[in-house]
Structures are given as structure tokens and as C-alpha cells.
């Protein structure tokens, strides 16, 4: 019975998939809808970097938000951020937070438009130092957290605006970038109804010369990031049955926004032969709320991992995932929590029979909620809903409508992507078409 539960869960993860397909320019369709953004509002952009105050090391995926508003973004893999603020909020305060660090509040009036460096100080506590009853059983704490989602997370339908990005790298070089602003019609956390996504704007840039005769495409688009919301979709990692397949232990604790956070390590038990997950859960000690989760697929058998993800490939190539990692962060508003950010990274190796060296690719998709409001009446029509099989790079035309993108908070791209952007919509040469590989969804 337990074995069946695991297999069923894994099937649900591969509803969408990553695809490495033959390059083609025939399907570069525009996904640009009528611009609904108010033209009367002006915006101020602030750029900078978030670092550790002691080591000066970049803090990746720190949250940067405007207090008393729903405006927020996150820092990228170099710690850099770009925050666009309506001029009406120019006298507001920006809050910068990161797990294990003290949250810092800064007046926008004290920020420059660029080259800001925000240093955060660590905030680490030992369990013995806090005046609170420490649970004796880490697994029971995790179970209680999932049971309480109905009282701790949004129950009203919510309309979220989110920025989504997917990036493809060949070794360390960026070769493709696709971005979109989407509207997420999110159902309550206790509802069995699935979230719907509406594409608002999209754009892309691909340097096909670096793709090694293959054009890489990610099928599923924003759903790959959205389904990492394990409080809404616990069946992808933790079900009442599969919770017992893991070992749990307490790690360090920390204070985030003056709240004590337990850090729970989890890993699959040795008697479980299926490839499950391992990582850390960050749980509010008082209210039993999951505030963040960082985890990865425990790849113990590369051939089994390949069967999980690979759907089709060239006859003379073998494709093996080498790392599949996930992150999800939640945010709080009016004593209720909601999905705020997620990141998925898949790294895989292609071994060619007729080549001396292999090829290493990585795909990353991430999504950050930049605004939200209650959605009690607005429902999407079927024709407006984004298909879960969408390939965003086929739906986006290269960097149209640049004025629009200036008005949205974005995940600041790494500097190395600039060289790829210069070659927007580069045509594939017919003599470089080499084969097809399809890789299943990197979602948990």
C-alpha cells in the first residue's frame, strides 16, 4: 500500500515536463494582451544587492518588500534586486528579510536608485536559549503544521500578480531566457480546487548557437513553480501516508521578524527504496506555520531518475538528472500566510555516444508574487486559462512592449544574461538540427 502511494505521488509530479526539442522558429507566437496597467502612475526603480554583514557574501533569494503594501521582489543568485515602487509610495519603508537574519527596515528616501548595498546581520538561537516549550517529536510538529493550514493560510480566493522567469544554461553560460507576468487565480488553502493561471505579458531571448544543436524548452511554464507550494499541494511531497517515510530532526533555530522559527531536517528512511526528498522545513514555533522549505530529490539511482524525467531523446544520447532542487517561501499579511516565491532547478548531463565530452545543462524557473487582492467574484473562462502543457518560449515574442516591463517588479537577471539578450530570436540553421530529448517536470 505504501509503495503504491509513492508511485501515485510521483506520477502527479510529471503532469508537465521539461523538453529538449528540435529548434524551430515556426511557433514564435505572441502572447501579448491588451495593456491594462494604468498609464497615470509613475514608478521609481531601486537597484542594489543584499549581503551578509560579516562575510559580505551575497544572500540569494532575500525578500525585499514595501511595508503596508503587497509590493515585493526577491534577490537573484548574485544577491542583486530590482524593486519598482509607485511614486505614491516614495516615502514608504522597504523591509529586507532572509532566513536566519535580522529583518532590516530602510526608508526609501535613504536609498539611491542604484548601487545600494544592504547588509543583514545573522540571528541564530539555540533551542535551549528560548523561553518556549520545545516539541519532543519533530515529525509530530510537521504533521501538526500541515493540519493547521486551514487556520493559518488564506482561505479566500485570491488574485495574485506574479513575475515568472525560466532560464537555461549550458554549463555556466546563459543561453535562453523567458519571462512573463501572470495572474494567478489562487483557491483557498483548504479547497480542493486547483489554481488557475492567466498569461498577461511574455517575452523571450534565446541564443540558439549555444544550445548544442538542441533547442531546450520547458513545458508547464509557471505551473512548475506554482506546484512547489507544498501547503497547497502537499501530495507532491508529504501525504499523511508518506510523512512516515522520512526521518525528522531539529536543527538550529532562528528569529525572523521577531518570530521564533524551528528548522527541521528531513530525509528518507533507509528502508525506502524509492527516490524521495530531503531538505529543511522552516516552521513558526508558536503558530505551527511553514514559512519556507528548501529540499531536493534524493537521486540514488540515475537510471530510475532518468525514467522519472526523460520522455524522449536522440538515439545516440543518454540523459541523466544530476540535481533537482526546490525552494518555496511564504509571506504573511493580516495574520494569514500565502505563497510568495518559489524556485526550481534541474541540472542534467547528456552523454553522446559519438562525442568525447558530455554536455551539462541546467534549467531554472522561479516565480515571485508582486501583488495580490481578494478575488471573490472574478472567475476565468476556460479559454483564458493557461494550459498546464504550455511552452512559454513558444508563446513569447522577443522583448516586445519594453515600456510595459518597466512597471513590474522583476527578478533581476544575472549580468551574464546580457550577451544572450543581444541575440533575440536568432534563427536556427537547418544543418544544426541534431535530435530530440524530452525531460519530465522538475516539480517535486
Secondary structure, 3 states (H helix, E strand, C coil): CHHHHHHHHHHHHCCCEEEEECCCCCCCCCCCCCCCCCCCCCEEEEEEEEEECCCCCECCCCEEEECCCCCEEECCCCCEEEEEEEHHHCCCEEEEECCCECCEEEEHHHCCCCCEEEEECECEECHHHCCCCCCCCHHHHHHHHHHCHHHHECCCCEEEEEEEEEEEEECCEEEEEEEEEEEEEECCCCCCCCCEEEEEEEEEEECHHHCCCCEEEEECCHHHHHCCCCCCCHHHCCCCCHHHHEEEEEEEEEEECCEEEEEEEEEECCCCCCCCEEEEEEEECCCCEEEEEEEEECCCCHHHHHHHHEEECCCCEEEEEEEEEEEEEEEEECCEEEEEEEEEEEEEEEEECCCCCCEEEEEEEEEEEEEEEECCCCCCCHHHCCCCCCEHHHHCCCCCCHHHHCCCCECCCCHHHHHHHCCCCCCCCHHHCCCCEEEECCCC
